[in-house]
Amino acid sequence: MERVRRMKTSPAGATKKPRESGSKAESRAPDARQHEPRREPAAGHRDTPAVRTAAAPAHAPAAVPTDKPVKASRTLTTDLFEQIRSDILHNRLEPASRLRFRDMRERYRSGLSPLREALMRLVSEGLVLLEDHKGFSVAPVSREEMIDIANTLLELEAIAIRMAVEKGDDYWEAQIVARYHELSKREMFVSDGTLDPEWEARNVAFHESLYDACGSPSLKLVCHVLYERHSRYRRLRTRQGDPTRSVSKEHEALMRATISRDGDTAVALLRKHRSATLADVAAGWPAREDVSLG
């Protein structure tokens, strides 16, 4: 009987143990739930980088307005300066003509500040004059200035050609021949009797190739500046010059003497070439030098 009682009591004890294990499991479950809220700060921590990245772009746009206007203003002034300068050198703006702000702003579609700055830069180059109570005007042309520029350019070119003859190589010779070939393929005048702009550009390239190997960047720069000033007078030339003159043959003779390393002959031919050009321009003088500033 005692064995039977033990057997009856043992299952009861066995059933109590699972309940205890179950109660322990249930006691652990609330602990697991208690850990779940602790994940919320982690989620909040993940949001902090988003706040920082959102704040960063707020500083970027602030720098854009300060840089763009300055860069655009400089570009506008430089472009305006080069355009007006080209119009003066090509005589699209008449020598000695008044440059009124109202007309200039309409012509170049520009504001007052960049226009004034561009004109002041041209004053420093001598292409524009600024007079009290009269304002800005295109620099006039004169026979004296034309001769002075041409003679100064000639003497400097003569020095540069002699230096190039001593220092030039085969590539330098090939460039002279190439520039002459390009020039000879273009007619000097257009239908209205004025110089062809493309011929003029090729003419400049040919003459500068004669002394490109001189080895002096400063000398080449001064020659280039004077050549631009001289071109203003050359563009006043029309067919009124000597009809028997062959500019193409003059260029050919100059090319052959230079690549033959005959500096004396090249300089003599250049001097004759320049004198003939001056005579052609002077043939139609006065060339707008007495235009009234009013």
C-alpha positions as CSV (number, residue, x, y, z in Angstrom):
1,M,0.0,0.0,0.0
2,E,2.8,2.3,0.8
3,R,4.3,1.5,-2.6
4,V,1.0,2.4,-4.2
5,R,0.8,5.6,-2.3
6,R,4.3,6.5,-3.4
7,M,3.4,5.8,-7.0
8,K,0.3,8.0,-6.7
9,T,2.3,10.8,-5.1
10,S,5.2,10.6,-7.5
11,P,3.1,11.6,-10.6
12,A,1.7,14.5,-8.7
13,G,5.2,15.6,-7.8
14,A,6.2,15.1,-11.5
15,T,3.4,17.3,-12.6
16,K,4.4,20.0,-10.2
17,K,7.9,20.2,-11.7
18,P,6.7,21.2,-15.2
19,R,4.4,23.8,-13.6
20,E,7.5,25.2,-11.9
21,S,9.4,25.2,-15.1
22,G,6.5,26.8,-16.8
23,S,6.3,29.4,-14.1
24,K,10.0,30.1,-14.5
25,A,9.5,30.5,-18.3
26,E,6.7,32.8,-17.7
27,S,8.8,34.8,-15.3
28,R,11.5,35.0,-18.0
29,A,9.0,36.3,-20.6
30,P,8.4,39.6,-18.8
31,D,12.1,40.1,-18.5
32,A,12.5,39.7,-22.3
33,R,9.7,42.2,-22.8
34,Q,11.5,44.6,-20.4
35,H,14.5,44.5,-22.7
36,E,12.5,45.5,-25.8
37,P,12.0,49.2,-24.8
38,R,15.8,49.5,-24.5
39,R,16.0,49.3,-28.3
40,E,14.3,52.6,-28.7
41,P,17.3,54.7,-27.8
42,A,19.2,52.8,-30.5
43,A,16.6,53.8,-33.0
44,G,16.9,57.4,-31.8
45,H,20.7,57.1,-32.2
46,R,20.2,56.1,-35.8
47,D,18.3,59.3,-36.4
48,T,21.0,61.6,-35.3
49,P,23.1,61.2,-38.5
50,A,20.1,62.1,-40.5
51,V,19.8,65.3,-38.6
52,R,23.4,66.1,-39.2
53,T,23.2,65.4,-43.0
54,A,20.1,67.5,-43.2
55,A,21.9,70.4,-41.6
56,A,25.0,70.2,-43.8
57,P,23.3,71.4,-47.1
58,A,22.1,74.5,-45.3
59,H,25.7,75.8,-45.4
60,A,26.4,74.9,-49.1
61,P,23.9,77.3,-50.8
62,A,25.1,80.2,-48.7
63,A,28.5,80.2,-50.5
64,V,27.0,80.1,-54.0
65,P,25.6,83.6,-54.2
66,T,28.9,85.2,-53.1
67,D,31.0,83.5,-55.8
68,K,28.9,83.5,-58.9
69,P,28.2,87.2,-59.3
70,V,31.9,88.1,-59.1
71,K,33.0,85.5,-61.6
72,A,30.2,86.5,-64.0
73,S,31.0,90.2,-63.7
74,R,34.6,89.7,-64.5
75,T,33.7,87.5,-67.6
76,L,31.2,90.1,-68.8
77,T,33.7,93.0,-68.5
78,T,36.4,91.1,-70.2
79,D,34.2,90.0,-73.1
80,L,32.9,93.6,-73.4
81,F,36.4,95.0,-73.5
82,E,37.5,92.6,-76.2
83,Q,34.4,93.3,-78.3
84,I,34.8,97.1,-78.2
85,R,38.5,96.8,-78.8
86,S,37.9,94.7,-81.9
87,D,35.3,97.1,-83.2
88,I,37.8,100.0,-82.8
89,L,40.7,98.1,-84.5
90,H,38.4,97.1,-87.4
91,N,37.0,100.6,-87.7
92,R,33.4,99.5,-87.0
93,L,33.5,102.3,-84.4
94,E,34.6,105.3,-86.4
95,P,37.8,107.1,-85.4
96,A,37.2,110.1,-83.1
97,S,33.5,109.2,-82.7
98,R,31.8,109.9,-79.4
99,L,31.0,106.9,-77.2
100,R,27.8,107.8,-75.4
101,F,26.7,105.5,-72.7
102,R,23.1,105.4,-73.9
103,D,24.2,104.3,-77.4
104,M,26.9,101.9,-76.1
105,R,24.5,100.2,-73.6
106,E,22.0,99.6,-76.4
107,R,24.6,98.4,-78.9
108,Y,26.4,96.0,-76.6
109,R,23.4,95.2,-74.3
110,S,25.5,95.9,-71.2
111,G,25.1,97.5,-67.9
112,L,26.7,100.8,-67.0
113,S,29.4,99.4,-64.6
114,P,31.0,96.8,-66.9
115,L,30.8,99.3,-69.8
116,R,32.6,102.0,-67.8
117,E,35.3,99.5,-66.7
118,A,35.9,98.2,-70.2
119,L,36.2,101.8,-71.6
120,M,38.7,102.7,-68.9
121,R,40.9,99.7,-69.9
122,L,40.8,100.9,-73.5
123,V,41.8,104.4,-72.3
124,S,45.0,102.8,-70.8
125,E,45.7,101.2,-74.2
126,G,45.3,104.5,-76.0
127,L,42.4,103.3,-78.1
128,V,39.8,105.4,-76.3
129,L,40.1,109.0,-75.0
130,L,38.5,110.4,-71.9
131,E,38.0,114.2,-71.8
132,D,36.5,116.4,-69.2
133,H,32.9,117.5,-69.9
134,K,33.0,115.4,-73.1
135,G,33.2,111.8,-71.9
136,F,34.6,108.9,-73.9
137,S,35.5,108.9,-77.6
138,V,37.4,106.6,-80.0
139,A,41.0,107.7,-80.5
140,P,41.4,109.6,-83.8
141,V,43.7,108.5,-86.5
142,S,46.5,110.7,-87.9
143,R,49.2,110.5,-90.6
144,E,51.9,111.1,-87.9
145,E,50.7,108.2,-85.7
146,M,50.4,105.9,-88.7
147,I,54.0,106.6,-89.8
148,D,55.3,106.4,-86.2
149,I,53.7,103.0,-85.6
150,A,54.8,101.6,-89.0
151,N,58.4,102.7,-88.6
152,T,58.7,101.4,-85.0
153,L,57.2,98.1,-86.0
154,L,59.6,97.8,-88.9
155,E,62.7,98.4,-86.8
156,L,61.5,95.8,-84.2
157,E,60.6,93.3,-86.8
158,A,64.0,93.7,-88.5
159,I,65.7,92.9,-85.2
160,A,63.4,89.9,-84.6
161,I,63.9,88.5,-88.2
162,R,67.7,88.7,-87.9
163,M,67.5,86.8,-84.6
164,A,65.2,84.2,-86.1
165,V,67.5,83.6,-89.0
166,E,70.3,82.8,-86.6
167,K,68.2,80.5,-84.3
168,G,65.5,79.1,-86.5
169,D,65.2,75.4,-87.3
170,D,63.6,73.3,-90.1
171,Y,60.2,73.5,-88.3
172,W,60.4,77.3,-88.3
173,E,61.1,77.3,-92.0
174,A,58.1,74.9,-92.7
175,Q,55.8,77.1,-90.7
176,I,56.7,80.2,-92.8
177,V,56.1,78.2,-96.0
178,A,52.7,77.0,-94.6
179,R,51.6,80.5,-93.6
180,Y,52.6,81.9,-97.0
181,H,50.6,79.1,-98.8
182,E,47.5,79.8,-96.7
183,L,47.8,83.6,-97.4
184,S,48.3,83.1,-101.2
185,K,45.0,81.1,-101.4
186,R,42.9,84.1,-100.3
187,E,42.0,87.3,-102.2
188,M,43.1,90.5,-100.5
189,F,39.9,92.5,-101.1
190,V,36.2,91.7,-101.0
191,S,33.5,92.9,-103.4
192,D,33.1,96.3,-101.8
193,G,36.8,97.2,-102.1
194,T,37.8,96.7,-98.5
195,L,40.3,94.3,-97.0
196,D,39.0,90.8,-96.5
197,P,39.1,90.0,-92.7
198,E,40.2,86.4,-93.3
199,W,43.0,87.6,-95.6
200,E,44.1,90.1,-92.9
201,A,44.2,87.3,-90.3
202,R,46.4,85.2,-92.5
203,N,48.6,88.1,-93.3
204,V,49.2,88.7,-89.6
205,A,50.0,85.0,-89.1
206,F,52.5,85.1,-92.1
207,H,54.4,88.2,-90.9
208,E,54.6,86.9,-87.3
209,S,55.9,83.5,-88.5
210,L,58.9,85.3,-90.0
211,Y,60.4,86.0,-86.6
212,D,58.7,83.4,-84.5
213,A,62.0,81.7,-83.8
214,C,63.7,84.8,-82.5
215,G,63.7,83.5,-79.0
216,S,62.4,86.6,-77.3
217,P,58.8,86.5,-76.0
218,S,59.0,90.1,-75.0
219,L,60.0,91.2,-78.5
220,K,57.3,89.2,-80.1
221,L,54.7,90.6,-77.7
222,V,55.6,94.2,-78.5
223,C,55.6,93.5,-82.2
224,H,52.1,91.9,-81.8
225,V,50.7,94.9,-80.0
226,L,52.1,97.4,-82.6
227,Y,50.9,95.2,-85.4
228,E,47.4,95.4,-84.0
229,R,47.6,99.2,-83.9
230,H,49.1,99.3,-87.4
231,S,46.3,97.0,-88.6
232,R,43.8,99.8,-87.8
233,Y,45.4,101.9,-90.5
234,R,45.8,99.0,-92.9
235,R,42.1,98.4,-92.8
236,L,41.5,102.0,-93.9
237,R,43.2,101.0,-97.2
238,T,41.0,100.4,-100.3
239,R,41.8,99.7,-103.9
240,Q,42.9,103.3,-104.3
241,G,46.5,102.3,-103.9
242,D,49.0,101.4,-106.6
243,P,47.2,99.1,-109.1
244,T,50.5,97.8,-110.4
245,R,51.6,96.5,-107.0
246,S,51.6,92.7,-106.4
247,V,51.4,92.1,-102.6
248,S,51.5,88.4,-103.2
249,K,54.8,88.6,-105.0
250,E,56.2,90.8,-102.2
251,H,55.2,88.1,-99.7
252,E,56.8,85.4,-101.7
253,A,60.1,87.2,-102.0
254,L,60.1,87.9,-98.3
255,M,59.4,84.3,-97.6
256,R,62.2,83.0,-99.8
257,A,64.8,85.4,-98.4
258,T,63.9,84.5,-94.8
259,I,64.1,80.7,-95.2
260,S,67.3,81.1,-97.1
261,R,68.7,82.7,-94.0
262,D,69.5,86.0,-95.8
263,G,68.7,88.4,-93.1
264,D,69.9,91.6,-94.9
265,T,67.7,90.8,-98.0
266,A,64.7,89.9,-95.9
267,V,64.9,93.2,-93.9
268,A,65.3,95.2,-97.1
269,L,62.3,93.5,-98.7
270,L,60.3,94.1,-95.5
271,R,61.2,97.8,-95.5
272,K,60.1,98.1,-99.1
273,H,56.9,96.2,-98.3
274,R,56.0,98.4,-95.4
275,S,56.7,101.7,-97.4
276,A,54.4,100.5,-100.2
277,T,51.6,99.8,-97.7
278,L,52.0,103.3,-96.1
279,A,51.8,104.9,-99.6
280,D,48.6,102.9,-100.4
281,V,46.9,104.0,-97.2
282,A,48.1,107.6,-97.6
283,A,46.7,107.7,-101.1
284,G,43.2,107.9,-99.8
285,W,44.0,110.4,-97.0
286,P,42.5,112.2,-95.1
287,A,41.1,109.0,-93.6
288,R,38.5,110.2,-91.2
289,E,41.1,111.9,-89.0
290,D,39.1,115.2,-88.9
291,V,35.8,113.7,-87.7
292,S,34.2,116.1,-85.3
293,L,33.8,115.0,-81.6
294,G,30.4,116.6,-81.4
